[in-house]
Amino acid sequence: MYVGALELDVLLGDVRSLKQKRSAVRPVLAELRRRYDVAVAETGDQDVYRRARLGVAAVSGEAGHVRELLDACERLVAERPELELLSVRTRMLGPED
């Protein structure tokens, strides 16, 4: 079993309140869940209205499949015009860990 975790630090565009932040972040999280069947959540910067830290987790029997999923999730977030991807951090755990 392989487990992959992806942490995305994003800057939100024209957002002036936490309510607007929620309305910008929720569709991204929902699309990641729907399209890639991964676990996702806003994991940091919850009190900062122009920043968001998103966490994505995937589990598979093959390391390559986990990497492909996480790469696809990163691309989806990077392609969103209302978000600017500031940093990405990926971690993998496998049977040897």
C-alpha positions in Angstrom: 0.0 0.0 0.0 1.2 3.5 -0.9 0.0 6.7 0.6 0.7 10.1 -1.0 0.1 13.5 0.5 0.1 16.8 -1.3 0.1 20.2 0.3 -0.7 23.2 -1.8 -0.2 26.8 -0.7 -2.4 29.1 -2.8 -3.1 32.8 -3.0 -6.7 33.7 -3.8 -7.4 36.5 -6.3 -10.0 39.2 -5.5 -11.2 38.0 -2.1 -12.1 40.4 0.7 -13.7 38.2 3.3 -13.6 34.7 4.7 -17.1 34.1 3.2 -15.7 34.9 -0.3 -12.7 32.7 0.5 -15.0 29.8 1.3 -16.9 30.3 -1.9 -13.6 30.2 -3.9 -12.1 27.2 -2.1 -15.1 24.9 -1.9 -15.6 24.4 -5.6 -11.9 23.5 -6.0 -12.1 20.9 -3.2 -15.3 19.5 -4.6 -13.8 19.2 -8.1 -10.7 17.4 -6.8 -12.9 14.9 -4.9 -15.2 14.3 -7.8 -12.6 14.1 -10.6 -9.9 12.1 -8.8 -11.6 10.4 -5.8 -9.0 11.7 -3.3 -9.4 13.0 0.2 -9.1 16.8 0.3 -9.4 19.6 2.9 -8.4 23.1 3.7 -5.6 22.4 6.2 -4.1 25.8 7.0 -4.4 29.6 6.9 -8.1 29.3 7.7 -8.2 32.8 9.3 -6.3 34.5 6.4 -8.8 35.5 3.7 -6.4 35.7 0.7 -4.4 32.5 1.4 -5.3 28.8 1.6 -3.4 25.7 2.4 -5.0 22.7 0.7 -4.2 19.1 1.6 -4.8 16.1 -0.7 -4.3 12.4 0.2 -4.4 9.4 -2.1 -4.0 5.6 -1.4 -3.2 2.9 -3.9 -1.5 -0.4 -4.4 1.0 1.2 -6.8 3.3 4.1 -6.2 3.1 5.3 -9.8 -0.7 5.6 -9.5 -0.5 7.7 -6.4 2.1 10.0 -8.0 -0.1 10.4 -11.1 -3.1 11.3 -9.0 -1.2 13.9 -7.0 0.4 15.4 -10.1 -3.1 15.7 -11.7 -4.4 17.4 -8.6 -1.6 19.8 -8.7 -2.2 20.6 -12.3 -5.9 21.2 -11.7 -5.2 23.7 -9.0 -2.4 25.4 -11.0 -4.8 25.8 -14.0 -7.5 27.6 -12.0 -7.4 31.3 -13.0 -8.7 32.5 -9.6 -5.8 30.8 -7.7 -2.1 31.4 -7.7 -0.1 28.3 -6.7 2.7 29.5 -4.4 4.3 26.2 -3.2 3.8 22.5 -3.4 5.0 19.8 -1.1 4.6 16.1 -1.8 5.2 13.1 0.6 5.0 9.4 -0.1 4.8 6.5 2.2 5.2 2.9 1.1 5.5 -0.6 2.6 9.2 -0.1 3.3 8.5 3.0 5.5 
